[in-house]
Amino acid sequence: MGEPAHTDKLSVTIPTDLADELRSRAGRGNVSAYVTQALVRQLEHDRLGDLLAELAEVHGPVTDDELARARAEWPER
């Protein structure tokens, strides 16, 4: 087993109904891990948004034609 990750203890205030659902889904002993994973996903999403904004600034917005060609190359889900 490797070195434990460095951690910081934070305090957040969230609505009671959200806290109840969080505890229900994560289990009382796993709330920190559940929230950490949610924050990791959100930060990845935010960084991707930053990259897209930077690319649009440098190269201009994606045109409808470019978007249609990209969609045509990706398989349907």
N, C-alpha and C positions, 0 to 999 in steps of 0.2 A: 504494500500500500504506500502511495506517495505522500508527500508533505500535505498537510491540510491547507486548504485555501485560506488566505487572509480574509477576514470578514469585518464588517462594521455593523454595529447594531443601530438600527433606525427606528423611529417611532412614526407611525402614520395614523391618520384618522380617516376612517371610511364609514359609510352608512351601515347601520346595524344589519339590515337585510343582506347586504353584500358580504359582510363579515360572517354571517350565519351560513351562507351558501359556500363561502370559501372554506370554512371549517368542515362543512359537510363533505365537500369534494376532496379536500386535501387530507383531512384527518388532523386532529389537534397537534400532533407531533410533527406534521409535515408541512405546516403552513409556510414556513420560511423557504423551503425548497420549491414549493408550488409558486410562490410569489417571485422567487428568483428566476425561475424558468419563464414566467410571464414577462418579467422585465427584460430578460435576454431577448425574447422574441420581439418585444416592442422596440427595443433599441436597434435591433437588426432592421426592423421596418423603418424606423426613423432614419438610419444611415442610408438605406436604399433610397428613401425620398430625397435626402441631401444629394446623393450621387445623381439621381435623375434631374434634379434642379440644376446641378452644375453642368451636366451634359447638355441640357436645353439651353443654358446660358452660353456655352461654348459653341455648340453646333446648331442651335436653333431648335424649335419645337419639332416633335415627330409629326410628319405629315400624315394625312389620311391614307395616302397611297403606301407609305412605308409601313404603317400599322396594318393595312390589309395584307401586304406581302408577308409580314411577320406572322400574322394569324394563319395565313394559308400554309405556312411551313410547319406549324405546330399541330400535333395531332389533337383531335377532339377528346374531351374527357368524358 
